[in-house]
Amino acid sequence: MACYFPCIPPAAPLIAGLAVAAAALASRYSIQAWHAYKARPIVPRMRKFYEGGFQPAMTRREAGLILGVRENVHPEKVKEAHKKVMVANHPDAGGSHYLASKINEAKDVLLGKTKGGGSAF
């Protein structure tokens, strides 16, 4: 049999139809996934912080929460954490005197240097 026009193999229309069907299903799935993504509830991705005020007498737990360390941590870690938190909250850099006193008190509590007087405020 001679072909005067470009010869098309008999399976070509079948392959083309399957390719179109696959593209349609993929786009349908993509649209459904996009709508599900847009409809999901927005959850804030903020870090959980300790909610609540300071206790009248600072405990080791509260001191650890203030400095971001465990209650029974090595003294060097306490000093490093104190320095990092104090740099961010120093009164000379626009921080609060009250928070600075609480940070210092937290360091003293964890290092065992409490005088029993508590905060200056």
Rosetta blueprint (number, residue, H / E / L):
1 M L
2 A L
3 C L
4 Y L
5 F L
6 P L
7 C L
8 I L
9 P L
10 P L
11 A L
12 A H
13 P H
14 L H
15 I H
16 A H
17 G H
18 L H
19 A H
20 V H
21 A H
22 A H
23 A H
24 A H
25 L H
26 A H
27 S H
28 R H
29 Y H
30 S H
31 I H
32 Q H
33 A H
34 W H
35 H H
36 A H
37 Y H
38 K H
39 A H
40 R L
41 P L
42 I L
43 V L
44 P L
45 R L
46 M L
47 R L
48 K L
49 F L
50 Y L
51 E L
52 G L
53 G L
54 F L
55 Q L
56 P L
57 A L
58 M L
59 T L
60 R H
61 R H
62 E H
63 A H
64 G H
65 L H
66 I H
67 L H
68 G L
69 V L
70 R L
71 E L
72 N L
73 V L
74 H L
75 P H
76 E H
77 K H
78 V H
79 K H
80 E H
81 A H
82 H H
83 K H
84 K H
85 V H
86 M H
87 V H
88 A H
89 N H
90 H L
91 P H
92 D H
93 A H
94 G L
95 G L
96 S L
97 H H
98 Y H
99 L H
100 A H
101 S H
102 K H
103 I H
104 N H
105 E H
106 A H
107 K H
108 D H
109 V H
110 L H
111 L H
112 G L
113 K L
114 T L
115 K L
116 G L
117 G L
118 G L
119 S L
120 A L
121 F L
